[in-house]
């Protein structure tokens, strides 16, 4: 097994493959599997940044991927599609608004139709937690019926549950800056209750030995998370004063209508970040955000555009991480 160190790997063949055919969440993974994804992603990032790297072993030429997004996406969908194409895969995007779904076709029937067409991998985003797990079960049952191969299912975000590749690209970004994960202090700020990014990030960071803190409006930070080993904070200074990473979550503005916080201005005053506040409270920290940003709400433009922010690095790392996930799950 690859040690969780900063050394680079010479070959993808040195990376142990995960136990699962699918990537449905971070919670079921062991630490070594997370490190496998990170080491493979680091390999692919080096490969993308220079022409002197050797060819990718066992490219995925001839394999096919379909993206099935029931919610809007820019970063996740496009980086999955770019990653697949760089590995030699063919890619199909199903525009749900223009598909048979609008005629009443169920998720199950859509998936079975795509399975009959012969896709090797399904990338799915859905508003219902557990939808990718349902898709994986449907595909496994159908493959058993016809004695066929089970395609891989990759969770691109399911409701409030998980967003595993976001957690992996966040880990890669942090690892590149600090050279390690264990012992770091990472504070997630904002709407924890509804955030699949925070949940996947929590599992990933805790498994690799980091300290995780949650802070936000009390209505959005359930105390139950403490049972997983998270430190629940009630004020921003408490959460971030010695943090290595401040992770600002997108505020879903529809939550205000549900009465979960009084106003945008109040939220920004208590939990929003600008460059001055960062310099006063935690000048040592780097800042991350999953996108899309609400500038002037959870993050001010002067901070988002500063060298303290790693937001565009996260986007860049998304391609390498998704190449790693596809290669580890699909290569022979």
GIURWO-V351737 format. One record per backbone hydrogen bond with DSSP energy under -1.0 kcal/mol. NH is the residue of the N-H (numbers start at 1). CO is the residue of the C=O. E is the energy in kcal/mol with one decimal. If there is no record, write none. Layout:
((NH;CO;E) (NH;CO;E))
//
This chain:
((5;3;-2.4) (14;11;-1.6) (15;12;-2.0) (23;153;-2.3) (29;26;-1.7) (34;30;-1.7) (35;31;-2.4) (36;32;-1.8) (37;33;-2.0) (38;34;-2.1) (39;35;-3.0) (40;36;-2.4) (41;37;-2.3) (42;38;-2.5) (43;39;-2.0) (44;40;-2.4) (45;41;-2.4) (46;42;-2.1) (47;43;-2.2) (48;44;-2.3) (49;45;-1.5) (60;87;-1.6) (63;60;-2.0) (65;90;-2.6) (66;121;-2.2) (67;92;-2.6) (68;123;-3.4) (70;125;-2.9) (78;74;-1.9) (79;75;-2.2) (80;76;-2.1) (81;77;-2.4) (82;78;-2.5) (83;79;-2.7) (84;80;-2.4) (85;81;-2.1) (86;82;-2.3) (87;83;-1.1) (88;85;-1.5) (89;84;-2.6) (90;63;-2.3) (92;65;-2.3) (94;67;-2.7) (96;94;-1.2) (98;95;-2.1) (99;96;-1.2) (102;99;-1.5) (103;100;-1.3) (104;101;-1.8) (105;100;-2.0) (110;106;-2.3) (111;107;-2.4) (112;108;-2.5) (113;109;-2.1) (114;110;-2.1) (115;111;-2.4) (116;112;-2.1) (118;115;-1.5) (119;114;-1.2) (120;64;-1.5) (121;64;-1.2) (122;152;-2.9) (123;66;-2.7) (124;154;-2.3) (125;68;-1.9) (126;157;-2.2) (131;128;-1.8) (134;130;-2.1) (135;131;-2.4) (136;132;-2.4) (137;133;-2.1) (138;134;-2.5) (139;135;-2.4) (140;136;-2.4) (141;137;-2.5) (142;138;-2.2) (143;139;-2.6) (144;140;-1.9) (145;141;-1.9) (146;142;-2.0) (148;143;-2.8) (152;120;-2.3) (154;122;-3.2) (155;23;-2.8) (156;124;-3.0) (158;162;-1.8) (159;126;-2.5) (161;158;-2.5) (167;163;-1.6) (168;164;-2.0) (169;165;-2.3) (170;166;-2.1) (171;167;-2.4) (172;168;-2.4) (173;169;-2.0) (174;170;-2.4) (175;171;-3.1) (176;172;-2.3) (177;173;-1.2) (178;174;-2.6) (179;175;-2.4) (183;209;-2.4) (184;181;-2.0) (186;211;-2.9) (187;245;-2.7) (188;213;-3.0) (189;247;-2.9) (190;215;-2.7) (192;190;-1.7) (193;220;-2.3) (195;192;-1.4) (199;195;-1.4) (200;196;-2.4) (201;197;-2.5) (202;198;-2.6) (203;199;-2.2) (204;200;-2.4) (205;201;-2.7) (206;202;-2.5) (207;203;-2.1) (208;204;-1.2) (209;206;-1.4) (210;205;-2.8) (211;184;-3.4) (213;186;-2.5) (214;231;-2.3) (215;188;-2.0) (220;217;-2.8) (225;222;-1.3) (226;223;-2.0) (227;224;-1.6) (228;225;-1.7) (229;226;-1.6) (230;225;-1.3) (231;212;-2.7) (233;214;-2.9) (239;235;-1.6) (240;236;-2.2) (241;237;-1.8) (243;240;-1.5) (244;185;-2.4) (245;185;-1.9) (246;286;-2.7) (247;187;-3.4) (248;288;-2.6) (249;189;-2.6) (255;252;-2.7) (256;253;-1.3) (259;256;-1.8) (260;255;-1.8) (267;263;-2.3) (268;264;-2.7) (269;265;-2.2) (270;266;-2.1) (271;267;-3.4) (273;298;-1.5) (278;274;-2.3) (279;275;-2.4) (280;276;-2.0) (281;277;-2.7) (282;278;-2.7) (285;282;-1.9) (286;244;-2.1) (287;308;-2.6) (288;246;-2.4) (296;299;-2.8) (297;294;-2.2) (299;294;-1.0) (300;273;-2.5) (304;300;-2.6) (305;301;-2.3) (306;303;-1.5) (309;306;-1.1) (310;287;-2.6) (314;310;-1.9) (315;311;-1.5) (316;312;-2.5) (317;313;-2.6) (318;314;-1.1) (321;317;-2.6) (322;318;-2.1) (323;319;-2.2) (324;320;-2.3) (325;321;-2.5) (326;322;-2.3) (327;323;-2.7) (328;324;-2.7) (329;325;-2.0) (330;326;-2.3) (331;327;-2.3))
//
